[in-house]
Amino acid sequence: MLTLKTIRENTAYVIERLAVKHFDAAALIDEIIITDNERKAIQTKLDENLSEQNTTAKQIGALMKDGKKDEAEAAKQKTAALKQQSKEWEQQLADTEKKLNDKIVLLPNLPHEQVPAGRTADGNITVREGGAKPALQQSLPHWELAAKYNLIDFDLGVKLTGAGFPVYKGVGARLQRALIAFFLERNTSAGYLEIQPPLLVNEASGFGTGQLPDKEGQMYHAEIDNFYLIPTAEVPVTNIYRDAIFNAAELPVKLTAYTPCFRREAGSYGKDVRGLNRLHQFDKVEIVQFRLPDESYRALDEMVAHVESLVNDLELPYRILRLCGGDMSFTSALTYDFEVWSAAQERWLEVSSVSNFESFQATRLKARYRDENRKTQWVHTLNGSALALPRIVAALLENNQTPDGIRIPKALQAFVGKEIIC
């Protein structure tokens, strides 16, 4: 969340940077400043009222002591009237502060200076590519391979729940488990502490990481208890440190978690969502960091390098994109996407986003640290997929298909327990 101080002191800059995300902030910022002026005026009236109330209350004892009962009674009545007025001002102040906050949370995070100003995914910049695209003797899409080798049953998922909820079977289920174990082992070896968080979160958690109020329509909502099924482990894991104050020496904090993820993906349809390309429930391993502000962009580079090593070990052709303003999330300051090549579909599939949120999430979470002067400052938060499974599985099946079966990458063989699926 942008701070009021940033908005007021750097108004033109905020408007200019949010335009890179194609967000026209001018009118909303005008409303924020007007509402803040209203808040200040009410606060001034309340302070004046409380001051007069205290002064009048102190006079009552002296008047009674001097035998001026009538004047003392008048002072009591005046104090009672001032107290009532204070209650009214306090309520107006609370209402205005809520109104102000409700407007501020509508502003996205400011994009970093490196973010290109494109409007759609076509404006993303390719940072680098790696791996070699395979030359296949046969080229079946992963949904046909899944049926051929009895790995995934999409129709059974429809029967049990609906479209977008596949059932993994036999070696397909083992492959899922193998990838989760592989990612977690690599993440913990890199210094991330493994967490097993809840799969439902409360409204405060959804607000803390920025899913609410921006993406409530994309989240499954258990209305009776007002819980949300998590769209990513980022939500519960980052909220572990909501309302926390670190000592600087405790940072960085590095966490990793495997969870199922749930996304409504409302409006998704067509050939690009077939098979594993877009699901309502899927498995993902996440990495999260809390960093000192002057270290966060070095940490972002480290996280990108870590995810790149995972993709390399899986022997998948990939590319890394720096997202343009129009393709970035509401909360991100700078995001790198990883895409792997789908040989049978002949298209790139997104498998990871690695983002620096700077202090945007921290201000919502109230996650701070004490600097060398014992003054509290906002931490920076980062997160990334390491990795999301469905499209990794799609690319592994398609890119490694042979007439004899599906070859398992060497790094994964010990986890799967075999070298080829046949």
BAVEXTOR-22360 format. One record per residue: x, y, z of N, C-alpha, C in turn; residue in three letters. Coordinates in steps of 0.001 Angstrom, whole numbers, plus 500000, padded with zeros to 6 digits. Layout:
! BAVEXTOR-22360
XYZXYZXYZAla...
! end
This chain:
! BAVEXTOR-22360
500853498816500000500000500000500000500890501235500000Met500573502188499134501318503437499138500977504223500400Leu501989504880500966501740505666502165501189507035501781Thr500457507626502712499909508963502493501038509974502303Leu502130509781503016503291510665502889503827510636501454Lys503959509442500881504432509319499494503478509998498533Thr502187509782498728501180510347497824501195511876497873Ile501288512425499065501206513887499208502501514575498791Arg503639513976499129504908514643498869505436514392497462Glu504931513362496792505433513019495454504271512787494486Asn503284513668494545502047513456493795502299513276492302Thr503048514177491698503284514103490251504027512828489883Ala504996512441490718505773511224490449504891509990490543Tyr504028509915491553503128508773491712502225508635490491Val501656509744490038500785509713488859501562509248487635Ile502777509763487488503614509408486335503968507917486339Glu504384507381487515504793505973487570503592505040487394Arg502446505381487976501280504511487823500766504503486392Leu501068505555485634500702505560484210501438504456483460Ala502610504038483949503344502930483332502544501638483462Val501763501526484538500861500384484693499513500635484025Lys499420501746483299498188502141482616497041502330483598His497409502892484746496443503241485781496416504754485882Phe495265505340485571495104506792485636494759507179487078Asp495766507668487800495612507894489241495209509317489595Ala495187510234488637495033511657488962493755511951489748Ala492616511476489256491342511785489921491291511156491311Ala491754509911491425491717509227492718492632509923493722Leu493797510361493274494714511054494179494129512395494621Ile493429513080493723492733514310494125491741514016495246Asp490990512921495098490017512539496130490724512210497446Glu491864511541497340492621511182498543493084512431499275Ile493606513400498542494105514623499170492961515427499778Ile491836515507499060490661516215499604490182515536500887Ile490105514209500867489655513473502053490631513620503200Thr491918513644502882492919513838503939492809515237504539Asp492513516217503710492295517580504235491085517611505163Asn490030516883504795488859516775505658489239516129506991Glu490040515076506902490485514385508114491271515334509026Arg492167516106508447492968517047509232492088518106509896Lys491086518596509162490195519620509720489404519065510899Ala488915517824510754488167517202511851489091516969513047Ile490322516521512774491283516281513852491572517578514607Gln491699518688513882491943519983514522490779520372515430Thr489553520214514916488375520531515724488300519655516963Lys488615518369516793488581517445517929489629517832518969Leu490838518150518502491901518542519428491523519805520193Asp490952520778519481490532522018520140489431521744521162Glu488516520870520792487413520526521683487932519841522951Asn488872518875522761489430518169523920490211519109524826Leu490914520047524217491672521019525006490732521879525847Ser489661522357525212488691523179525946487998522355527024Glu487736521099526700487092520194527656487969519995528887Gln489244519805528693490172519608529815490291520882530661Asn490365522026529973490486523302530689489244523552531553Thr488059523320530975486803523545531696486666522591532867Thr487074521327532656486968520332533733487838520707534918Ala489008521273534636489913521674535721489342522839536530Lys488494523651535898487928524813536589486862524435537606Gln486275523272537411485130522896538259485531522796539727Ile486659522137539997487104521968541384487376523297542056Gly488036524206541320488360525521541898487100526315542175Ala486124526264541296484864526992541498484119526454542710Leu484094525133542859483415524527544013484117524940545308Met485458524969545255486228525344546439485951526778546851Lys485718527625545846485438529037546125483960529284546414Asp483165528199546434481745528339546742480913528834545589Gly481453528816544397480717529293543217479994528105542569Lys478956527631543278478260526424542852477561526587541509Lys476935527734541288476227527936540024477207527904538840Asp478343528600539044479332528616537968479937527222537748Glu480113526489538891480630525124538788479656524230538043Ala478366524394538317477346523595537626477324523921536135Glu477468525216535815477499525623534401478715525013533705Ala479851524955534437481060524358533868480866522862533633Ala480150522189534576479864520763534400479022520526533147Lys477986521365532968477117521216531801477887521473530501Gln478787522475530579479605522774529406480522521593529078Lys481118520995530138481994519840529943481231518671529327Thr479996518447529811479177517354529266478876517593527791Ala478581518850527453478296519181526051479536518994525175Ala480703519385525740481953519219524991482279517745524788Leu482019516920525827482244515477525697481371514875524593Lys480122515295524537479222514804523499479719515229522116Gln480195516488522040480720516977520768481973516194520374Gln482801515856521362484006515070521087483650513705520505Ser482619513072521076482193511772520549481774511889519083Lys481078512971518770480637513169517389481830513396516468Glu482812514222516947484010514447516133484818513156515966Trp484904512362517041485649511100516969485014510150515952Glu483687510101515923483014509247514954483243509762513536Gln483153511066513355483422511644512036484860511373511603Gln485789511458512566487194511190512257487384509737511834Leu486780508811512574486895507389512229486301507112510852Ala485149507708510570484508507509509263485375508073508138Asp485956509236508374486792509871507343488091509100507136Thr488678508589508217489899507787508097489625506498507316Glu488473505881507557488107504675506796487911505014505321Lys487227506111505067487012506560503694488352506814503000Lys489275507436503724490604507729503184491352506436502881Leu491351505510503833492052504241503642491454503443502478Asn490122503451502374489451502727501285489867503262499919Asp490209504535499849490664505116498581492133504784498323Lys492958504859499371494392504612499195494655503185498722Ile493898502218499254494166500817498889493788500503497442Val493138501429496763492817501230495350493997501549494440Leu495037502186494993496209502531494189497158501350494106Leu497597500949492904498573499867492770499948500303493259Pro500839499337493341502226499644493680502896500393492532Asn503878501216492865504619501932491835505572500980491131Leu505601500965489803506545500102489096507963500656489182Pro508924499765489236510335500123489253510705500832487951His511773501590487984512205502340486798512547501419485620Glu512896500144485898513239499212484833512021498649484102Gln510835498911484614509628498324484025509290499030482712Val509203498272481605508808498897480335507330499262480353Pro506963500218479514505611500794479582504638500139478615Ala504803498872478309503872498199477405502503498017478034Gly501510497818477190500133497669477674499731496204477839Arg500280495307476993499930493889477027501204493053477111Thr501025491728477120502171490820477194503140491025476036Ala502663491581474932503557491848473797504634492864474167Asp504415493640475224505381494641475636506422494132476623Gly506346492838476988507345492267477888508688492144477172Asn509761492233477939511108492168477376511739490818477709Ile512259490124476700512974488870476928514365489181477450Thr514653488741478666515948488995479301516981488003478793Val516601486729478768517482485702478214516701484415477994Arg517275483534477184516711482216476910517754481162477227Glu517280479952477495518194478858477784517602477533477348Gly518467476552477194518011475226476776517738475164475291Gly517650473950474784517419473725473354516042473108473143Ala515288473651472202513981473092471875514171471721471235Lys513432470713471700513652469359471194513098469167469780Pro513743468274469038513222467832467736512545466487467974Ala511233466446467903510474465262468284510194464354467088Leu510258463044467359509832462074466347508313461976466298Gln507698462154467443506240462248467517505911463491468311Gln504743464050468121504418465325468751502981465332469254Ser502757464557470323501430464511470928501336465550472045Leu500200466246472182500030467172473310499923466398474616Pro500179467082475703500267466378476984498963465699477391His497813466230476982496552465588477376496382464224476677Trp496933464095475462496894462793474794497920461839475403Glu499085462363475762500094461537476422499592461071477791Leu498904461958478505498373461600479819497368460466479713Ala496557460481478671495594459401478456496297458120478010Ala497274458252477119497986457092476581498687456305477682Lys499311457018478619500077456355479678499327456323481013Tyr498054456677480995497174456603482166497744457401483340Asn498113458649483065498735459508484068497751460489484707Leu496847461022483909495915462060484375494553461783483764Ile493514461863484582492145461651484093491383462973484230Asp491243463667483115490536464954483129489026464759483239Phe488498463717482597487052463471482644486596463101484050Asp487419462318484759487061461950486125487043463189487017Leu487947464118486767487940465371487520486658466154487304Gly486167466147486060484892466814485753483759466149486517Val483787464814486558482747464073487280482755464406488771Lys483944464452489351484050464661490789483778466104491200Leu484231467036490379484130468443490746483653469290489567Thr484481469356488527484181470171487356485444470343486541Gly485338471071485441486504471311484594487562472076485378Ala488823471719485141489919472398485817490346471744487112Gly489858470521487386490210469781488596490631468361488211Phe491819468196487614492228466879487117492521465893488251Pro492452464611487911492807463537488830494096462903488316Val495153462925489133496432462314488778496429460867489270Tyr496931459952488417496837458531488725498195457860488540Lys498485456877489382499661456050489190500944456854489088Gly501656456653487967502918457365487762502681458869487645Val501512459260487172501191460689487113501169461310488492Gly500561460603489466500552461083490851501961461065491434Ala502735460021491082504111459943491577504957461079491017Arg504716461435489755505453462539489143505154463845489870Leu503894464057490233503540465239491019504314465264492327Gln504270464144493031504946464051494327506454464241494168Arg507004463705493087508444463820492841508852465267492609Ala508071465985491819508393467386491548508311468225492818Leu507298467989493628507157468730494887508371468476495775Ile508757467195495914509907466854496753511191467466496192Ala511362467407494870512550467963494230512654469459494485Phe511554470193494280511578471643494479511839472003495935Phe511172471311496866511360471615498284512794471320498726Leu513346470204498250514716469867498633515699470909498124Glu515510471342496874516400472355496318516233473694497050Arg514998474038497403514761475308498099515352475300499501Asn515144474217500241515689474161501599517215474120501565Thr517794473487500546519254473475500407519787474883500141Ser518946475741499571519337477130499302519061478054500480Ala518665477479501619518513478286502830517098478705503162Gly516111478164502445514720478489502738514172477526503802Tyr513469478067504783512834477265505819511495476757505302Leu511278475439505362510024474874504860508882475142505840Glu507761475567505293506537475867506055505403475040505467Ile504522474544506327503287473900505850502108474723506377Gln501601475661505579500589476606506070499168476090505846Pro498178476749506440496778476424506141496426476784504704Pro495390476140504193494947476365502816493800477368502734Leu493260477750503876492250478810503939492802479949504778Leu492491481162504390492968482327505132491806483273505411Val492015484131506403490986485116506713491156486362505845Asn490223487271505999490204488478505170491440489339505399Glu491918489397506639493106490206506945494323489692506186Ala494439488374506049495560487804505300495446488133503817Ser494241488031503275494043488381501871494352489839501596Gly494024490704502548494344492122502397495841492351502508Phe496493491650503430497901491884503698498791491712502487Gly498523490704501672499357490459500489498782491072499215Thr497616491713499320497097492463498185496101491732497317Gly495695490514497709494653489832496941493285490490497157Gln493087491041498328491863491785498633492231493248498850Leu491444494174498316490195493946497578490382493789496072Pro491595493580495579491839493595494135491330492359493417Asp491455491159494023491207489926493290490166489028493954Lys489250489593494736488298488726495420487454487901494459Glu487222488409493249486439487662492268487147486457491718Gly488464486387491891489236485242491417489510484220492524Gln489045484495493736489295483596494865488015482860495257Met488168481596495649487040480842496178486784481297497612Tyr485532481589497918485171482208499186484228481292499963His484656480866501166483789480120502075483010481142502898Ala481817481482502447481121482670502937480684482566504394Glu480290481390504842479780481275506216480849481675507226Ile482077481198507001483174481518507921483999482706507451Asp483700483225506265484444484336505665485930484003505529Asn486202482778505059487557482351504735487712482268503226Phe488945482405502761489257482300501333490226481149501100Tyr489951480319500082490922479312499679492100480021499028Leu493301479618499373494477480368498947494710480216497441Ile495023481319496746495399481244495334496871480907495165Pro497654481025496250499087480765496255499554480717497701Thr500634479968497959501188479898499312501742481243499767Ala501977482141498828502432483497499181501549484124500256Glu500232483871500181499300484563501081499515484144502540Val499362482852502894499575482516504306501014482664504756Pro501984482336503883503390482380504298503836483809504581Val503493484748503719503883486138503946503192486701505184Thr501954486287505415501197486800506566501669486243507903Asn502588485283507889503183484828509151503763486007509905Ile504295486977509168504946488127509790504101489394509724Tyr502788489223509620501907490385509746502025490935511170Arg502138492254511283502265492950512573503581492623513293Asp504570492131512556505848491771513172506850492923513048Ala507766492982514011508894493919513952510173493098514096Ile510982493077513040512250492365513066513341493258513635Phe514344492657514232515621493318514383516364493144513065Asn517110494158512657517783494100511358518636492843511217Ala519231492396512311520101491217512271519332489932511979Ala518007489947512165517202488751511894516927488563510407Glu517182489591509613516914489527508187518172489121507432Leu518057488371506314516807488024505654516098486833506299Pro514790486768506093513982485596506408513573484981505077Val513865483688504905513598482983503644512726481763503940Lys511564481693503309510595480640503570510177479963502271Leu509861478679502348509332477958501189508172477088501643Thr507225476855500756506058476036501100505482475400499853Ala505049474157500019504219473510498997502768473604499440Tyr501886473991498528500443473947498783499694473677497489Thr498522473070497579497570473217496481497144474681496402Pro496803475125495220496351476504495004494999476467494305Cys494160477445494604492791477454494098492487478796493451Phe492120478769492192491808480006491476490581479782490598Arg489645480709490688488422480572489910488693480736488419Arg489672481583488061490025481830486658488763482143485852Glu487937483006486390486680483378485722486969483989484358Ala486217483546483357486371484097482017487394483375481170Gly488096482350481728489103481617480956488418480552480097Ser488769480526478826488188479524477930489045479447476671Tyr488781478430475839489473478309474552490601477296474597Gly491330477179473492492360476161473354493515476365474329Lys493762477607474745494891477879475627494663477402477048Asp493464476918477368493194476429478722492994474914478724Val493291474253477619493063472809477538494085472051478386Arg493670470881478882494582470044479647495056470728480915Gly496378470790481078496979471383482283497299472860482119Leu496933473436480991497352474811480717496768475818481693Asn495542475588482147494939476503483127493948475709483971Arg494198475673485276493395474863486184492804475712487300Leu491770475164487936491191475806489119491873475337490402His492427474122490369493217473616491494494516473065490939Gln495642473486491525496935473000491057497943473078492194Phe499049472360492020500096472321493042501212473295492686Asp501778473913493727502846474874493500503737474926494734Lys505030475105494498505987475344495570506430476804495463Val506371477494496580506608478941496601507839479272497441Glu508527480347497080509593480901497918509240482352498253Ile509502482735499503509167484069500004510373484593500776Val510658485893500618511730486501501395511278487822502001Gln511800488106503201511710489413503841513132489964503886Phe513343491163503326514683491701503194514755493155503649Arg515974493582504000516225495004504194516072495703502848Leu515558496929502842515292497608501562516488497688500629Pro517681497939501163518832498101500273519377496773499761Asp518762495655500182519185494331499720518163493653498811Glu516992494254498655515893493510498033516108493241496545Ser516751494148495824516935493895494395518071492905494140Tyr519043492860495028520032491788494939519351490446495235Arg518442490443496205517696489221496520516836488790495340Ala516225489746494639515418489407493468516273488696492420Leu517460489211492166518363488570491207518730487156491664Asp518950486977492970519272485659493509518110484687493316Glu516904485172493531515726484310493373515527483915491915Met515745484858491014515642484552489582516673483486489208Val517900483648489699518952482666489409518595481300489985Ala517975481271491159517590480004491784516520479295490944His515490480031490551514441479419489726515023478954488391Val515929479729487826516567479346486566517327478030486723Glu517956477832487865518682476579488090517730475391488140Ser516539475586488682515548474506488728515109474117487318Leu514821475119486505514375474850485141515492474184484330Val516723474644484546517862474023483872518008472566484262Asn517848472254485551517993470876486016516903469972485450Asp515761470552485128514684469775484509514857469673482990Leu515930470282482478516302470182481070515213470731480144Glu514578471810480604513499472409479827513987473677479138Leu513680473857477849513965475136477199513116476230477833Pro513707477388478072512985478420478813513390479804478324Tyr512581480763478724512952482162478563512491482927479786Arg513220484011480086512909484874481227512479486225480676Ile511318486683481132510759487949480668510702488962481808Leu511029490192481520510750491287482455509426491889482034Arg508455491844482932507096492233482573506952493742482409Leu506142494105481428505818495516481224504731495947482197Cys504506497238482282503553497777483243502153497226483098Gly501702497052481859500343496581481640500127495123481951Gly501223494348482101501115492908482365501492492557483791Asp501771493575484609502195493333485990501008493221486936Met501282492619488094500247492526489111500054493864489818Ser498961493977490516498612495161491297499700495495492324Phe500302494455492915501188494653494059502667494750493698Thr503044494338492498504462494200492166505115495519491777Ser506420495633492144507242496742491672508079496314490471Ala508482495042490434509253494499489313509067492990489312Leu508719492434488148508435491003488030509165490403486847Thr509727489215487090510287488390486016509434487137485896Tyr508989486835484692508261485598484422509185484586483774Asp508996483321484138509669482213483466508648481479482604Phe509017481202481380508192480409480478509018479251479947Glu508386478079479841509054476922479252508380476594477919Val509155475990477037508659475700475695507864474402475693Trp506667474474475147505808473307474973505967472831473537Ser506682471713473377507063471281472030505862470866471178Ala504923470136471761503785469666470971502806470792470667Ala502631471715471620501719472838471388502403473991470651Gln503740473941470618504548474973469974504215476364470515Glu504282476462471838504023477734472500504736477764473837Arg504932478983474346505548479167475647504496479096476744Trp504829478433477849503926478278478980504549478915480226Leu503835479813480870504351480442482085504379479443483234Glu505513479365483935505644478433485059506077479122486346Val506481480378486276506909481077487490506859482576487283Ser506497483279488355506674484728488441507486485006489691Ser508523485825489545509376486192490674509306487712490806Val508865488195491955508542489621492097509140490226493349Ser509488491510493231509823492348494375508654493302494584Asn508090493298495791506972494183496104507437495434496840Phe508777495516497062509326496591497885508538496666499196Glu508079497837499609507387497959500906505862497921500757Ser505358497642499543503917497743499283503122496767500150Phe503548495491500174502856494524501032503132494817502501Gln504358495228502813504740495442504211503871496501504883Ala503503497547504153502662498583504759501267498047505057Thr500792497123504232499493496500504496499603495501505643Arg500748494784505682500971493785506722501408494403508042Leu501913495662507978502578496296509123503780495447509552Lys504569495045508557505794494274508791506978495227508728Ala507701495364509835508749496376509951510027495773510521Arg511073496580510509512314496204511186512849497435511910Tyr513699497203512903514340498307513637515724498534513048Arg515976499767512651517290500080512104518295500313513227Asp519514500748512881520571500914513883520243501977514924Glu519296502858514595518863503890515540517607503490516303Asn517230502208516170516032501649516813514744502228516268Arg514827502871515122513641503399514471513047502314513573Lys511713502207513560511089501174512731510937501652511290Thr511261500752510368511149500993508931510405499818508299Gln509856500044507111509177498965506403510205497994505812Trp509939496686505944510767495706505249510345495651503778Val511113494952502963510712494639501597510366493155501516His509320492834500760508920491438500581509087491042499122Thr509435489758498928509595489194497590508998487794497598Leu508559487334496428508128485940496341508279485434494910Asn508277484124494786508374483527493454507881482090493466Gly507457481624492311507075480222492139508342479419491899Ser508500478327492681509699477519492510509371476027492676Ala508490475511491882507808476086490711506341475674490734Leu505546476221489786504168475783489593504173474509488749Ala503444473488489189503587472165488579502870471937487252Leu501629472408487042500880471913485880501593472094484548Pro502092473277484259502713473497482953504118472911482892Arg504768472756484069506021472007484107505753470575483667Ile504700469974484216504341468602483842504003468533482352Val503241469502481863502882469516480440504131469542479572Ala505077470411479916506303470529479111507169469283479250Ala507259468713480457508052467493480639507506466352479792Leu506196466181479801505587465098479018505805465322477530Leu505544466516477056505610466793475614507047466783475098Glu507945467443475835509307467607475332510124466325475406Asn509717465394476275510501464176476487509836462927475914Asn508844463105475057508176461940474475509068461297473416Gln509121459988473446509866459190472469508983458027472039Thr509351457325470976508565456136470582508513455078471681Pro509503455086472604509556454072473658508874454517474950Asp508511455776475052507892456286476269508336457705476556Gly508086458164477760508428459538478149509657459493479039Ile510731460128478602511992460131479332511896461060480537Arg512404460626481667512440461439482883513789462143482958Ile513845463460483152515128464149483288515972463534484405Pro517269463530484227518175462865485162517995463359486588Lys517846464674486785517729465237488136516488464762488862Ala515497464277488106514208463883488689514077462376488850Leu514986461623488266514831460164488227514795459533489608Gln515645460001490524515663459424491869514346459692492606Ala513716460824492294512446461172492953511275460386492355Phe511320460140491039510242459413490374510428457897490556Val511684457468490625511953456052490785512072455291489490Gly512172456020488374512350455371487085512928456364486093Lys513440455836484983514077456673483958513145456983482800Glu512089456138482639511174456336481527509774455890481919Ile508789456638481461507377456261481645506942455545480377Ile506537454300480545506129453539479347504944452626479653Cys
! end
